[in-house]
Amino acid sequence: MIKMQYVSLVRGERQILHDVSLTVRPGEHWVILGRNGSGKTTLLELMTGYQFPSSGRIEVLGNVYGQCDVREVRKEIGYISQSLMEKLTLHDPVWEVVSTGAYAFLRFYQEIPADVRGKAYALLEEMGFGHLAEQPLGTLSQGERKKVMLARALMHDPKLLILDEPCAGLDLYERELMLEEIGRLGKRDVAVIYVTHHIEEIVPLFTHVALIKEGRLEGAGLKEDVLNSELIKQTYDIDARLEWESGRPWIKVISGG
Ligand SMILES: Nc1ncnc2c1ncn2[C@@H]1O[C@H](COP(=O)(O)OP(=O)(O)OP(=O)(O)O)[C@@H](O)[C@H]1O
């Protein structure tokens, strides 16, 4: 699905990524963890072709970046980020916002085809809020808006779904609802890449974890292998104990800094 080989990125004086090699195979779902500024979003932008590496090779869904039309590859990728969320029009009805996902643009200036509308409604129904479809996006709670983003990203049946902190800003209840929805992605034929600051968001759907520190991979592999106290300490500079419960890792901080 994704093969990054020795990828480095330099911007100005700053080396943001150093020799990152990461392979995501079909059937795997990855979480990327790391401190603020460690390079997680940059890594996602390289995967989606919004940034180009200074050196190294990136292959996504069989296409080698630099030798393909990235816009075509992006049609197979769903991407959710805070910056995209901020671009959505708050007074548009929810179903219309979801429908725009079919075309990878932000607003409609013409009539929306009936099949697109139907699919948007079906996705909203599946997520349990078909009743909100006609409401303006701006009237929804933050948690509901995140789910709208998810529905929007699924409109074009992506093969790869990239989620940049989709649970940021949600209260415990809303977060669990969103995680439930994310857990259900396992029924779809899509590989999920998920960036978060919260280890307990690693629901059973996820199979693999990459830990990034100052632009370097500290660890990458099966979550059970990577999520150990030693690697967490190396990545976050914090003493912590990990405990697994209900198929999820929970962290107890022993001492920080
Ligand atoms: N165009 C740029 N020029 C210079 N530095 C940049 C540029 N883009 C990103 N950076 C720097 O690269 C580092 C990595 O940024 P990135 O946004 O990928 O981190 P992150 O792990 O996603 O952080 P956070 O968890 O805070 O969102 C940051 O220190 C950032 O300031």
Ligand as a Chemical Component Dictionary entry (heavy atoms), coordinates in Angstrom:
data_LIG
# 
_chem_comp.id                   LIG 
_chem_comp.type                 NON-POLYMER 
_chem_comp.pdbx_formal_charge   0 
_chem_comp.three_letter_code    LIG 
# 
loop_
_chem_comp_atom.comp_id 
_chem_comp_atom.atom_id 
_chem_comp_atom.alt_atom_id 
_chem_comp_atom.type_symbol 
_chem_comp_atom.charge 
_chem_comp_atom.model_Cartn_x 
_chem_comp_atom.model_Cartn_y 
_chem_comp_atom.model_Cartn_z 
_chem_comp_atom.pdbx_ordinal 
LIG N1  N1  N 0 7.971  24.278 5.597  1  
LIG C1  C1  C 0 8.634  24.130 6.729  2  
LIG N2  N2  N 0 9.791  24.810 6.951  3  
LIG C2  C2  C 0 10.489 24.659 8.099  4  
LIG N3  N3  N 0 10.126 23.837 9.100  5  
LIG C3  C3  C 0 8.983  23.142 8.931  6  
LIG C4  C4  C 0 8.190  23.229 7.744  7  
LIG N4  N4  N 0 7.128  22.392 7.870  8  
LIG C5  C5  C 0 7.256  21.810 9.088  9  
LIG N5  N5  N 0 8.366  22.263 9.709  10 
LIG C6  C6  C 0 8.856  21.836 11.030 11 
LIG O1  O1  O 0 9.002  20.434 11.003 12 
LIG C7  C7  C 0 8.718  19.858 12.253 13 
LIG C8  C8  C 0 7.733  18.741 12.076 14 
LIG O2  O2  O 0 6.461  19.270 11.824 15 
LIG P1  P1  P 0 5.148  18.368 11.800 16 
LIG O3  O3  O 0 3.992  19.288 11.619 17 
LIG O4  O4  O 0 5.327  17.288 10.820 18 
LIG O5  O5  O 0 5.167  17.755 13.267 19 
LIG P2  P2  P 0 4.057  16.909 14.033 20 
LIG O6  O6  O 0 4.736  15.708 14.576 21 
LIG O7  O7  O 0 2.884  16.679 13.139 22 
LIG O8  O8  O 0 3.681  17.904 15.191 23 
LIG P3  P3  P 0 2.329  18.090 16.046 24 
LIG O9  O9  O 0 2.146  16.832 16.822 25 
LIG O10 O10 O 0 2.640  19.249 16.920 26 
LIG O11 O11 O 0 1.212  18.353 15.068 27 
LIG C9  C9  C 0 8.208  20.990 13.127 28 
LIG O12 O12 O 0 9.248  21.385 13.998 29 
LIG C10 C10 C 0 7.875  22.090 12.156 30 
LIG O13 O13 O 0 8.091  23.359 12.716 31 
# 
loop_
_chem_comp_bond.comp_id 
_chem_comp_bond.atom_id_1 
_chem_comp_bond.atom_id_2 
_chem_comp_bond.value_order 
_chem_comp_bond.pdbx_ordinal 
LIG N1  C1  SING 1  
LIG C1  N2  SING 2  
LIG C1  C4  DOUB 3  
LIG N2  C2  DOUB 4  
LIG C2  N3  SING 5  
LIG N3  C3  DOUB 6  
LIG C3  C4  SING 7  
LIG C3  N5  SING 8  
LIG C4  N4  SING 9  
LIG N4  C5  DOUB 10 
LIG C5  N5  SING 11 
LIG N5  C6  SING 12 
LIG C6  O1  SING 13 
LIG C6  C10 SING 14 
LIG O1  C7  SING 15 
LIG C7  C8  SING 16 
LIG C7  C9  SING 17 
LIG C8  O2  SING 18 
LIG O2  P1  SING 19 
LIG P1  O3  DOUB 20 
LIG P1  O4  SING 21 
LIG P1  O5  SING 22 
LIG O5  P2  SING 23 
LIG P2  O6  DOUB 24 
LIG P2  O7  SING 25 
LIG P2  O8  SING 26 
LIG O8  P3  SING 27 
LIG P3  O9  DOUB 28 
LIG P3  O10 SING 29 
LIG P3  O11 SING 30 
LIG C9  O12 SING 31 
LIG C9  C10 SING 32 
LIG C10 O13 SING 33 
# 
